[in-house]
Amino acid sequence: MNKISRAFKTLKILLVGWVIIVPLAYLIPRKKNLVLFAGKNDGLFFDNVKYLYLYLHQLKQNNITYSFFTCHKSVYNLLRQNNLPVLLHPSLRSIFSLVRANVFITCSEQWRKKFKYHLLIKAKKVQLWHGVPLKKIGLFMDSIIEGRNSPAGRLSSTIHGKNYYYDLCVTTSEYFTSRIFSKAVRAKKYIESGYPRNDILFKKQLVELDMIDADIETLKKIDELRKQGFKSVLYAPTWDDPLGNAVKSGYLNLEKLSEFAKNNKILFIFKFHPSVHCDTEFGQFDNIIYYDSVKDIQPLLRVTDILVTDYSSVYMDYLLLDRPVVFFAYNYEKYMESQQGLLFDYKSMAPGAICYLQDQLHEALKNIVNGRKDEFAQKREEVRNLAFNHKDGKAGERIWNYIIKEMIDTEM
């Protein structure tokens, strides 16, 4: 976007957002018991927002009005089919609900776009976030730092609705609050409740609502093969790989991987980030399957015996299950260069074998499958204790109790 386009966009937001929407929003009274939930990527139904929303739904609190907010017709139809309250945006009803909302709950920083920040100007805002970070986030990111280094940049940030404080930011431990979130995300209050999405990792059995927007057919296939004695190995890399992905860049040969899987009774599941489109054809291999990248990963973690990842925060969630993790960092130097470093020393926060070549990956997995001594059990415990104050499956309960007590007037 060139300077003229950026200037025009800023002027549009100034006139429509601040001159028209904000004054009108202040004239319309808030509905004190109205709570809106908005997922990542314009309202996909997964991550922390999904599970806190479902927690509230299952409480059946008649004095609370709540709705999931989405721009996706498919998500809207899915929730309607399950008799769950949902709003499709943009519509007159969704716009009016934004203006009247008392509490707005999200797990990303993209919610403010398309004048939603201005419509929500009076709402109390809760940031659930979407992972225990290894990479730079929020105010640590170079692009954001650069934008705040000049008066013009700070003014532009204010007009675009970037200079705000959340009323509440949810984190997982005091260590990560003090080291990362208190510096990266501006909030009036931080609570180390844990993440609602991880509550299902502690459930003995999932209910039907937990499975909404999961890749159910693939989960059934995994369950069948595990019963036959196969070990399920999930490969879930991060989204911002400078080389594209391991398959496309040639660092992970699927034919070789399939042969290895066959010899060791392994089922590989590939689950890419929702922002990543992978056009690799997985159907030609019986022991390598694809889990829909835009579907909810949490039910998949429950049926995963070994996780293979790189720099993705998914491994932090997986530590709560205390199962082996292997790190496939084939692009380590390029990735460090593209990220200009991580928040932590990679090796100190990676509680598993770090592999740079496919043969090393095979060897690490073979050692685990063959029952060799678990060399990383203590390291997993150390990192898990740094990352999580609570390991009990009650994050949703803690967060909702705080919201009810501090943000919602239930005596109406």
N, C-alpha and C positions, 0 to 999 in steps of 0.2 A: 504494500500500500504506500503510495507516494505522499509527500507532505501536504499537497492540496486535498487529497482524499481524506487524510487523517484530520486535517483542519475542518473540513466539511462535516465529518462524522462527529467531531467534538462539538461543533456549533449546533448540530441537530440534537445531540444529547442535552446540551445546555438549555436550548429552547423548549424542547418537548418534555425532557425529564424534569428539569428544575423549575422552569417557568410555568408549565402547565400541570404536569402530573403531581409533583410534590405538594403544591398548595391545595389541589383537590383532595389528595390523600389525607391531609390534615383536617379537612372539613368532614370527612366520613368517619364516624366512630368505629373503633375496633370492637370486634366480638371477642370478649375476654376468654372464652373457652374454645376458640377456634385454633386448631393446630394443623399446619400444613407440612408435608414431607416432600422433598424433592431429591430424586436420585441423580447420579452422575450422567453425563452425556445427554442432557435434556430430559432426564427422567426415566432412565432404565431401572428395572425393578431387581436390584441386587445390592450387595454391600450393606454397610451399617444401617442405612436408612430403611431398607427393606425389613430388617430384623427388629429394629425398634418400633417401626410401624406395626408389624405383626404382633409384637409384644403388647402394644396398646390395644390392638383389636381384640386380642384374646382376653384382656382384662374386662371388657364389656362395661366400661364406665359410661353410664348414660348421661353424665353431666359434662362430657367432653365431646365436642364436634371435631372430627379429624378427617383428613383426606390426603391421598397420594396425588402429587402434582406431576403431570407428564406432558410432553409434546409429541409422544409417539402413540399413534392410533392403535397399534398392536398391543402396547402395554395397557392402554385404556380398556380395550376389549377384553384382555386377559383378566384384569382385575374385576371388571364388571361380571364376567362369567363366574367368578368366585365370590360374588356378592360382597366385594370390598369397596369402600368409598373411594372414588377417584375423580379427578378433574382433568379434562383435556384442554390444553392450552395451545393457541390462544382462543378464548371464547369470552363472552360477556361474563359468564358465571366464574370462570377462572380468574379474570382480571378483578372482579369485585371481591373475590375471596382473598386475593393477594393484598388488596387494600385493607380488608377487614381483619386479616389474620393477627392474632396476638403472639403466636410463636411460630417461627419458621425453622425447620430442621433440615440440614443438608449434610453432604459428606464430601463436597468438592468446592472449588472456588469459582466455578463457572456459572453459578446460579444467578449472579447479578446482571447478566447480559440481557439485551433486548428490553430494557427499562424495568426489569424485575426489581432491581435495587430501589428504584424510585417508588414503585408501587408498594414496596415493603418497608418504606422509610420508617414507619412507626413500630414495626414488629420486632419482637425480641428474637435474636438469631442464635441458633445452636449449630456449632460446627462439630460433626462427629468424626471427620477426616476419614481416610481410606487406607490406612496402613501405618505400621511402625517403621519409620523411615530409615533407610540406609543412604539414600540419595538426598541431594539438596531439595528443600521444599520452601514454599512461601517466601518470606523475606530473606532467606539465604540465597535465593536464585539471582544470578547475575543480572538478568534482564530487568528484574524488579528493582534491584539496587541501583542500576544505571538510571532508571526512570525517576528515582527520588533524589538524584544528585543535583538537580537544577530547579529553580523556582517554577519554570515553565512545565517541567515534568511533574512536579508536585501538584500544580494547578490542574493539569490534565488528569492526573490520577483522581483528584477530588471530583471533578466533573463526571468522570466515568464510573464513579462509585467504588473506587478501590481503597479509599482511606476510611475504613470503618473498623470498629471493634465488635467482635462477637460478644454476646452476653455470656456465652458459655462455650468453651472448647473442651472436648473430651479427649483424654489421652489414656495411656495404658499403665504408666508407672511414673513415680516421682523422678526417676533418673531421666526419662525422656521428656518430662515436663520441663525440668530445669535446664537440661542440655540443649533441647531442640525446640519444643513447641512454644515455650515462653518467649523465645527469640524469633521464631518463624511465623507464628500466627498471633495476631493481636487480639486479645480477649480480656474481658473484665474478670473472668473466673475460669480456672482450669480444674477439672476433677479427674482423678486417676481411676476411673470406673472400669476400664477395659472396653472392648468393642462388642456391640450387640451381635455382630455377625459370627463371633466365636462362641456364642452361647450354644449353638447347635452341636459344637464339637463335644459337648459334655452330656448331650441328651442320649438316653439309652435307645430311644426310637424317635424318628422324625414323624411329624404329623403332615397331613396333606398340604397344608399351607406353606410349610417349609420348602416344599418341592416346587412351588410356583416359580416358573422361569428357570428351572434347572433343565439340563439336557437329560431327560428321563430315560430315553431309549439307550443312550450310551451308558448311563448308570446301571441299567438292567444288564447290559452286556458284560460290564465289569464284574458285577455281582455273580453272574453265572460262571465266569472264568475263574474267579477267586475260589468259588466252591469246588472247582476242578483242580485246585492246587496251584494256580498261576499267581505269581507275585505281580501286583499292579505298581507300575512305576510311572509317575506323573511328571511330564516335562512342562514346566510353566515359566517361561522366561519373561523378562521385563519388556516394556513396549518401545523403548527409545534406543534400539540397537543401531549404531552407526553403520553396521554392515548389512542391515536388513533383518535377517534371521539366520540361524545356524544351518538350516537346510539350504536356503537360497544361496548362501555364501560358500557352500561346499564343505563346511567344517563338520557337518553331521550327515553321513551317507546313510540313507534309509535302508538300502539293500543290505549293507553291512550290519546295521542296527537290527534289522529283522532276523538275520542269520544268528546274531548273538542272542536275541530274544528266544528264538527257537531252541537253541542249545541249552538255555538256562531256565526255561519255562517262565518267561516274563511276558507280561502284557504292557506295552508302552501306550500311554495316553498323552496326546499332545493337546495342550490348552493354551492358546495364545491370549494376550491381553485384548480386551474389547476394542481397543483402538487400532489393532493390527489386523490387516487382511492377509491371510495366507492362502495362496492359490495352489499349494502342493497337493497332489493327488494321493490321499492316504488309502483309498479303497483297494489298492493292489496288494496290500499286506494284511495277513490275517491277525498278526500280533502287534500291529501299530494302528491305533484308532484315533479319531479326532473328536474332541469335545468342543461343541459350539462355543466360539470365542466370546459371544455376547451373553452367554448364559451364566448363571450363578455358579461360582466355583466352590462355595463352602460345602455343599453336599458331596462334591467330588473328593474333597480333602479327607472326609470320613472313611472313604473306601480306598484310599491310597496307602500302599505299604512303604513306598520310598518316594521322596520328592527330589526331583532334579530341577534346579533353578540357577539363576545367575546373580542378579542384584535386586531382584524383585522382593518386596516386603512380604510376599506370600509365605516365605519360609518362617517368618516370625509367628504367624498364625499357626503354622504346622507344628511349631515347637510345643504347643500346648498338648499335642497328641504324643509327644516324646517318641517319635519314629525317626528313622535315619533320613538325613538330608545330604545330597551331593551337589556340589557347585560346579557348573560347567561354564568356565570363564574363558572361552576360546578367544574372545575379543577384548581381553583385559586392557591392553595398552591403548587400543583405539577408544574403548569406552571411557577410561580414565581421562583421556585427552578431551573427549566430547563433553564430559561432565565437569571438567576442571576439578576433578577430585570428588571424594565422597565425604559424608559427614563424619564417618568413622574410618579407622584403618580396616580395610576389607578382611584381612586374615584374622584379626582379633575378634571380628563379629561373625565369622563364618564357621559354625560348629559342624563341620563335615569336610570330607575330602574336597580339595579344590583341583579341578581337572582342566587342562588347557587343550588337550587333544582327545579325539574320540576313543583311542585305545586306552587312555588313562581313565576315561569315563567307564568303559567296559570293565576294566579291572576293579575299579571302586565298587561298582554294582555287583560284580561277581563275588567279591569278598563279603558283601552284606547278605546276598542271597544264599551263599554257602554257609552262613552262620559263623563267620569268623568273629573274633572278639570285637565288641562294639567299642572302638577307641575314642569315640566322640560323645559318649553318654554324659560324662561330667561337663564337657564344654557346652553341650546343649542345655544342661541344667543351669550353668552360669549365665548364659545369654538369656535364657527364659526368665530367670530371676531379675535380670536387669530390665527386661522388656515388660514384665507383667507384675503388678502388685497383687492382682487377684487371678486365681485359676479355678474358678468355681461355676462358671456358666450363669452368672447373675448380673452381667453388665447392664442389660436392658432394664432390669429392676432398679439398679442404682441410679441410672440416668433419669428414668421416668420419675422416680421418687424426688430427685432434685428439681426437675422441671415443675412438678406439681406443687412442691413446697415453695419454690422461689419465684416462679414465673406465672402461675395460673391462679386466679382467684376462684376457688371451688365453692365459695359461699354465695354465689349469685342466685 
